[in-house]
């Protein structure tokens, strides 16, 4: 009697979304090494950051690239929009050195104040996935418009590959228009309250995915170090590729 071939091992990975507040902690000290130590605690394969660049002037990276390269297992995706920046409008994506970067781009969205989205196609253990990083507007009207534009673009991508979106949605209400736009096509994880880091009361930071990945677990990373490193705590999700 012939035996059926065994299925290969499931591919799992961990993604974290983290608003690092330009590396200024709740003690008002700017300390990029502290942020990198928080990422070491979380131990994710893919890191989506918000407020990763200074807001004015040359918009240089809040975490110097040499620190990332010499003190972590990550490398920033080379969006190369501005010379001293590692992202665009403060958004960027870091990946473990074992993760292959297939392609990357930036996306313009409707805005009241300058906002943008970063995207990347990544190869994780031989499987291609799409990742979107975002930080939505403070205005509810503009958040909804931005969410609609991002969701429609991501839906096109999600037709042929696992797709994840994450970032600071700046949204306090689950019944908001921004959530409705994403929920038309995607699942929004309930990671937990991540803002303010010293006493979390709001779920501003979110991870969103399509049906080509299964969420195995999710949560908020809480530690003494994370409570000081930024005014947001990191949120994370562990996924299996379907």
Buried (B, 14 or more C-beta within 10 A) or exposed (E): EEEEEEEEEEBBBBBBBBBBBBBBBBEEEEBBBBBBBBBEBBEBBBBBBBBBBBEEEEBBBBBBBEBBEEBBBBBBBEBEBBEEBBBBBBBBBBBBEEBEBEEBEBBEBEBEEEBBBBBBBBBBBEBBBBBBBBBBBEBBEBBBBBBBBBBEBBBEBBEEBBBBBBBBBBBEEEEBBBBBBBBEBBBBBEBBBBBBBEEBEBBBBBBBBBEBBBBEEBBBBBBEBBBBBBBBBBBBBBBEBE
